[in-house]
Every structure is written in structure tokens, then in C-alpha cells.
Amino acid sequence: MTSRPDIHGVKVEAPATGTGGVLPDLPHRRKKTPLADRAIDVFLLLFGFFMVLPLLLLIANAFKTPEEMLAWPPTLVPREPTISNFTSVLSSTPLLRWIFNSLAFALSSAIAISVTSAIAGYLMAKFPSRTMSVLFAVILATAIVPFEVYMIPLYFQAQALGILNSLPGLLLGYLVMSFGIFLIRQNVIHSIPDELLEAARIDGAGEIWIFVRVVVPLLRGALGALFVLAFFQAWTAFAWPIIVATTKESYTIEVGLALFQTGFTIDLGRLSAASALVLVPSVTIFIFLRRNLVQGVASTGLKE
């Protein structure tokens, strides 16, 4: 140890320096391994390519002739691109009507699930009680119950209400999501402090005003993630729409695409063209809300 006077003339012990008067060396840090990092990057790129490869083949098949589509080995780039598959599927089927039905169904379901999950998740997080705990446990338990178990009773309920072949009939089974309630509840617990809500109450704010003006803006990331999940759940639904929708005009796109496959043949050209068109709305939703999806799911904790 060495000593040196401070500005008041009092000696202050200073730590001993290393060789050459410099501070001691910091603990040895683990050196990065560029070769291992590059290997991981290459593996992830290859994995991502093989994941996207079926999608690229689907888009390529949409522009191929029937002969080239059956050729082996398959080509990723069409030799003779054609749009006949698109013109045929648009002229022979109400594809745009099916896409509109699915879009209205998916957007309505995503909005309804976002609203119900936000309200229920906030109440269960900030107004705890024995009743709320039991209700939350019951809601989580319903997540393991397959939809097919209560699909038939739900159909009879839709029939009694007279909402078959309609948007309300489709929405009857897609208004609430148990995972959505869990997602919002966990985000409220970990991202909204009680002190913030108490400060708003002291200022004279009502509970509805607090929920709308304080809680909901702080849950934008989680609600965006939930919106994406709920949208894709309804967009890809098949079992419930095929039961509720019994006329071709009320079909969703998933039910409509099944018409291209018969018992013995598959119209692969038109099916690929229709599937390529179906990708546009879902990919657009994902591009605009992908950050919310990652942030909302990442901020969901499992501990209280």
C-alpha cells in the first residue's frame, strides 16, 4: 500500500499498483471463439433456409405448368413462369370471398380476445382474492381440454341462437383465450406497479379511467403479441368453421382450400396459387407486429 495526501493534507491509503504503476490486471475474461460463433451462425442460416424451403417451393409451384410441377428433381425457379393457376382459381372459385370471410373472422376474434384477456388479466392481477385464484385456475385448466370435446354442444348453441353461416357463429368459439388471460395477467404483475395505480386513485381517477388510460397503454407490447397469436389461431381454424359454415359463400379460406383436394386427386397448381394468395394477409400482420410478439412473450414471467 502507498500513501498520498488529499487536498486537506490527510494521508489516504491507495491500493498498490501493478508493474509499471498501473492498476492490477482484471480477472481473466473468457475469450470469444470466433470459429464457434461462425459455426453457430452457419447452422442457424441452414436451419432457417430449410424451414423456409417449403414456402419457397409453394410459391414456385404457383407459377409452374402442370408438367414442370411433376418433374423430378423439382426446380425452385420456374423455367416457364405462368399466371394461369392464379387466373383459373380466381375465376372458378369465390377465393376472394373466402379470404374476406377469414379476414373478418380473424380480425374480429383477435380484437375480442384482446379485450377479454386485457380485462380478465388486469382484474386477476390487481384484485386478488380466493375467488379470483380459483377462477384463474379453472381458466388455465380449460387450456388442456381439446376443442373437439365441447364443439358439438357449442354447435347446438349456435343453432339455437340462429347464427349458423354467419360471422357471429364463427366467433362463438373464439371470443376468449385462456393463454391470453395468462399472458396479460403476468405482464400486469411484472410491468405495472401498484404504486402507479394508487397514485392515479389518489388523484381522483376511477377504475375504468385507470384501466383505459394507464393500464392499456402500458400493455401495448403484450396486447400486440396476443393480437398476432389470436389472429393466426382464427385464420388457421378448420374444424369449427367447417361445422358452422354450410354454404360455399360462408366458407373461410381453410375450408375453401380443402375443396381442391378430392378423394383421388389434388389440383396442385390451383391449390398452390390459392395458398400463395392466402399468405399475403398473414405475412403482412406478422411483419407489422413481429416486435410486439417477441417483446410481449419475452416479458411474460412465470413467477409472482
N, C-alpha and C positions, 0 to 999 in steps of 0.2 A: 504494500500500500504506500502511496506517496501523499504528501500533504501540500496544500496550496492555500493561500489566504483568499478569502472572498472580499467583497467590496467593503465590508465592515471590519476587516482585519482579523477575523476569526478563521482559524485554520479548519479546513474541511478535508476529511479523508477522501481521496479519489481512488477509484479502482485501479489496480495495477494494469498497465498496458502490456500488450504482447511485444513481440520482436519489432524493433523499429518504431516504437511508440504508438502503435495502432492498437485498437481495441481487440480483445481476444476473438478468435475465429468463432463464428456462429456454429451451432450444431450442424453436422454434415447433413445436407438435404439429399433426398433420393433423386438421382439424376434421371431425367427423362430418357426414354428409349425410343428414339425416332423410328427405328425399324419396326418395333411392336405397334406403334401408333399407325404407321403406314399400313401394316398388315390388317389392323382392325378396320381402317378406312376402306381398304380394298374389299374386305369381306362384306362390310355393310353396303358398299356400292353394288357388289354382285348380288347380295340378298335382295336389295331394293329393285334391281333390274329384273330378277326372276319373279318378284311379286307383281311387277307392272307388265311383264311379258304377256300374260293372258289378255290384259286390257288392250295392249297394242295389237295383238292378233285379232281381237274382236273388231277394232276399228278398221284394220286392214281388210278383214273379210267383208265388211260392209261395202267396200269399193271393188270387190273382185267379181269376176264372172263365175258362173257355176263350175265350169271346167277347171279354172285355176284354183277354186276353193277346195276341190277334191284332189288336187295334185300333191304329190309327195316327193321330196320334203316340202313342207309349207313355206311360203315366202312371206316375209314381213312387209315388203313393199310390193303393191300390186303391179304386175307387168303391164296390164291394160286397164287402168282405172276407169270405172263406170259408176254412174249415179242411178242406174236403172233400179237397183234394190230400194233406194230411197223413194223414187217416184212411184214404184209399184206398191210399197207399203203405205204410202200416204194416200194413194188413190183407191186402194182396195179395202182399207180398214179405217175406222174412226180413231186413228192413233192420237191425233191432237186432242180429241175429246177425252181420251183415256188419260193423257198427260195432264190435262186441265183438272180432271177429277182427282187424280193423285196429288196434284199440287195443292188444290183446295183442301183436300183431306189432310195432307201432311202439315201444311201451314196452320190450319185450324187446330189440329191436335197438338202441335208444338206450342202454340200460344196458350191453349187450355192447360197443358201440363206445366208450363212455366208459371202460370198464375196460381194454380192449385198447389204446386210444390213450394212456391215462394211463401204463400200464406201459411200452409201447414208447417213448413220447416221453420219459419220465424216463430210461430206460436209454440212449437215444441222445444225450441232452443231457449227462448227468453221467458217463457211462462211455465216452468217445470212444475209438475205435480205428479202424484201417483197415477191419476187418470191419464195424463199425457204420456207417462212412461209405458203404461200398459197399451195404450193406443199405438204408440210408436213401435212397440214390439210386435203387435198384431200386423201393422203395415209391413214391417220387414219380413214377417213370416209369409205374407202373401206372395213375396217375390219368388219363393220356391214352388209355388203352385202353378202348374202349366196352364196356359190359357185355354187349352182344349178341355180342361176339367169343367170350367164354367161357361164355355162357349155356347152350348145348347140352351141352358137356361137364359143366357143373355139374348139369344136369338128369339126365344118366345117372348121375352120382354119387349124387344124391338117390334115384334109382330103385333103385340097387344097395343103398343103405342102408335102403330101405323106409320112407322118411319123406315120401312124397308125401301131399298132402291133410292136412298136419299143420303145427303151428307150427314144429317143428324144420326141416322142409323149407323153409318160408318164410325162416327165419333163416339158412339155409346160405349165402346170398349177401349177407347184411347183418350180418356179425359184425365186420368190420374196415373202417375208412375211412382211406384214405391221407391225406386232408386233415386228419382228426382227429389222426393221429400228428404231422403237421407243426405243427398248431396247438398241441398240448401241448408239443412239443419247443421251439418258440420261446418259449412262455410260461415254461417251466422255465429256459431260458437267461437270460432277461431279468428274471425276478422272484424267483428263488431263488438267493442267493449260495452259493458253495462254502463260505464260512466258516461259514455256519449248519449245513451238513451235517457239516463237520469237528468243530464244537463238539458236535453230537449223538454223533458217533462217539467223541470223547474221553470223553464221559460214560458210555460203555459201551452205547449203543443199537445194535441190529442194523439191517441194511439194510431188512428188512421193516418194523420198527417205525418207522424214519425215513420210509419211503415212506408208511405209513398215517397216522402221527400228525403229520408235519411237512410233507411234500410235498403230499399230497392237500388238506389244509385251505387251503393257500396257492393252490391251483389251482381253488378253487370257482367263480370267475368264468369261467375258461376252460372248465371242465367243464360249467357251466351252458349256455354258448353252444354247446358241442359237442352237448350233450343235445338242445337245440332243433333244431339242424341235422340230427342223426341221426334224430330223431323225424319231422320233415317229409319226409326222404328216404324212410323206410319207409312213412309214411302215404300218400304220393302215388305209391308204386310201382305199376306196372301190368303191365309185360312179364313180370317174374318170377312174380308171383302168378297170372297167368292161365295160365301153363305148369304150375306146381306144383299149383295148386288146380283139380281137375277136377270136383268136386261142388259143387252150389249151397250146401250147408251150410258148405263150407270157403272160400267166396269172401271176399275182402276188399272194402271198400266201393268202391274204384276199379273193380274188376271188376264188382261188382253194379250200379253206376251205368251201365255200358255196356249193360246189358240193356234199359234204357229207350229205346235207340235201335236201330231196325231198319234194314233196307236202304232203306225208302221213307218212314218216318215217325219222328217223335220225340215221345214223350209229355212235352211240355214242362212241363205242370203238375206231374205227379208227380216228374219229374226235378228241378224247381226246389225242391219240398218236400224231397226227399231230400237235395239238395245243401245246403239251409239247415240241416238237422239235422246234416249231416256237419261243418259249420263249428264247431259248439259245442266239441268236444274240442280241435281245433287252436287255436282262438282262446283257449281257456282256458289251454292250455300256454304260448302266446306271452305272454299278459298276465302270468302269474306269473314268467316267466323272461326277459322282454324286457331288463331291466337287465343280466343276466348275458350275454345275447347281444351287446349293444353293448360292454360292458367287455371281454369275452373276445376279441372280434375286434379291438377297438381296441388292446389291449395286445400283439398279436401282431406282433413286429418281423421285419424281413427281414434284419437284419444280425447277425452274431455278434460 
